[in-house]
Amino acid sequence: MKSAVETLEPTKVKLTVEVEYSELESSIAHAYEHIAEQVNVPGFRKGKIPPRIIDQRVGRGAVLEHAINESLPGFYRQAVTEAELRPMGQPEVEVTEVPVGTDGSLHFVAEVEVRPEIEIPSLEGLELSVSASEVSDEDVNERLESLRERFGTLVGVDRPAAEGDFVVIDLAATLDGEEVDSVSGVSYQIGSGNMLEGLDEALTGLSAEETTTFNAPLAGGDHEGKEAEVTVTATTVKQRELPEADDEFAQLASEFDTLAELTDDLRSQVADAKVSDQAVEARDALLAHLLEVVEIPVPQGAVEAEVHRHLEGENRLEDDEHRAEVTEQATEALKNQILLDTLAEKLEVKVAQNELLEYLVSASRQYGMDPNQFIQSLDQNGQIPAMVGEVARSKALAVALRGVKVVDASGAEVDLTDFVGSDEEDAAEAAETATDETATDEAPAEDEAPAADDAKA
């Protein structure tokens, strides 16, 4: 097979491919077998019809069409691999010549959007600034207050409701005088803002058994977004009473015997969280720097395909305002992907099995799924390579940060080794993975040995 690449745009190429007849022979033979199973010819059993009879009855052109349709994706992938292209969408393929007899060849051209070639600048000498990691008494008190709230109790009060109070409400929404939705006995904390727009204002100042009305767009259901008149009744008003911050509370809320010990532990937790925040801040700063200094052409077809998929899933294909928002988000996401994929290749980032597994387990928790079922579902849908790509992109930023100087607001250098790892750790993981794979290859379980037919395949 011969192929040639012509760059049409920074993000689009034309691939011209020529396939010799000899490379089509196996697909042509398979086409004859498949057609022989599908047609009825008097005097011949299905599947036993000679090729010359199929040529007479069905036509040589139909055989070639079947063979080309079957083999074309494989030839395209081979040409892409040999040309070291990185497609970012489906190709537009046109067959320009088919073999006549046994001397001709198959010619086709494929236009496809590809990942553009971009130049990642050297990061040597780059310095990034992040927030300081000092822990204040206010930080510790905030953690302590959150812990007290977890162990607080709700107590009814005989006064108007205020921000932070918990109110049990009955609520009904009407459109043009007709009730379209209602709920009863729902507990709501004033100020949380997670129900209807305007509910916080309506409940503030309302005492138990008092009712008020307000207008708000409905948040869900068949009438989502429509302005409705909402009637809300506060059946009870409660405030949260917090336990005293003392040694007894420390024993209740932790493994510590004294409040002083608990406070010291909370201070350590805050310190760890602040260093973790520094790592995230440094990562974001590095990504922002690279996006600023690197020009990244974006394949518009890939953006449009993602926008269409997104809007179609939301049934909002006609929403032009939302389309503009999604287009901006998709463009930014694709820029990041192109940049980080290129960075991962430049840094020769490898994803270890334990890194992939850790990522998949974490992702399964976000979806509320059993890790094994989640991984099996991804594997069945061919999505594992995409997950490897996600881990590689994240790791690429971490590896790049190893060569960057990170300082805090005071100018002191920040050590992020616990978050970005080290080259030595990567080498050890790679060696361990290679050892495990070698052991598996050299000593397969007896009941896992492939059958002879499978091995030939």
Disulfide bonds with the S-S distance in Angstrom:
none
